[in-house]
Amino acid sequence: MAAGDAGGPDLRCCLHRLSRREARPMEEKKVLLVEDEDNIALALEHLIARQGYALRRIADGTLAMEAIVEDHPDLVVLDVMLPGSSGYEICQSIRRDAKLADIKVLMMTARGGEVERRKGMALGADDFMTKPFATSDLTNRIKTLLEEPSNA
């Protein structure tokens, strides 16, 4: 075997195919994170991406609906308190649009009262979490929501 031939062409071909498959699974789920606080968003981005989901982040409630219509994610992880439009308004807009009916919505807030949770669920959220939460709780809920059949 020549010096530059380490592994030969067959090994390189197989490694290339394997890396492409791992980088973009055929049924990769899309998650839109709508969170304005950078520190929280950074941690959530890392956590969600580590689970193998395609991820996009929006930090402003006003831009969230545009991103939802444009990307049609499988799941929106949605903070309640946002600049522009609130998470409640965004959730309500998603549920009013029949073309977006299959999108799952996981709402989260630092104001952890039962009133906030009930309001989010009444407006159509599929799940609701109070910050701070255990990372395993978040990843389990995301996995569960993405495995459930859509509402559409």
Secondary structure as the mmCIF struct_conf table of DSSP 4:
data_model
#
loop_
_struct_conf.conf_type_id
_struct_conf.id
_struct_conf.beg_label_comp_id
_struct_conf.beg_label_asym_id
_struct_conf.beg_label_seq_id
_struct_conf.end_label_comp_id
_struct_conf.end_label_asym_id
_struct_conf.end_label_seq_id
HELX_RH_3T_P HELX_RH_3T_P1 ALA A 3 ASP A 5
TURN_TY1_P TURN_TY1_P1 ALA A 6 GLY A 7
HELX_RH_AL_P HELX_RH_AL_P1 GLY A 8 ALA A 23
BEND BEND1 ARG A 24 ARG A 24
TURN_TY1_P TURN_TY1_P2 MET A 26 GLU A 27
HELX_LH_PP_P HELX_LH_PP_P1 GLU A 28 LYS A 29
STRN STRN1 LYS A 30 VAL A 34
HELX_RH_AL_P HELX_RH_AL_P2 ASP A 38 ARG A 50
TURN_TY1_P TURN_TY1_P3 GLN A 51 GLY A 52
STRN STRN2 ALA A 54 ILE A 58
HELX_RH_AL_P HELX_RH_AL_P3 GLY A 61 ASP A 71
BEND BEND2 ASP A 74 ASP A 74
STRN STRN3 LEU A 75 ASP A 79
BEND BEND3 VAL A 80 MET A 81
BEND BEND4 PRO A 83 SER A 85
HELX_RH_AL_P HELX_RH_AL_P4 GLY A 87 ARG A 96
HELX_RH_3T_P HELX_RH_3T_P2 ALA A 98 LEU A 100
TURN_TY1_P TURN_TY1_P4 ALA A 101 ASP A 102
STRN STRN4 LYS A 104 THR A 109
BEND BEND5 ALA A 110 ARG A 111
HELX_RH_AL_P HELX_RH_AL_P5 GLU A 114 ALA A 122
TURN_TY1_P TURN_TY1_P5 LEU A 123 GLY A 124
BEND BEND6 ASP A 126 ASP A 126
STRN STRN5 ASP A 127 THR A 130
BEND BEND7 LYS A 131 PRO A 132
HELX_RH_AL_P HELX_RH_AL_P6 THR A 135 GLU A 147
BEND BEND8 GLU A 148 GLU A 148
HELX_LH_PP_P HELX_LH_PP_P2 PRO A 149 SER A 150
#
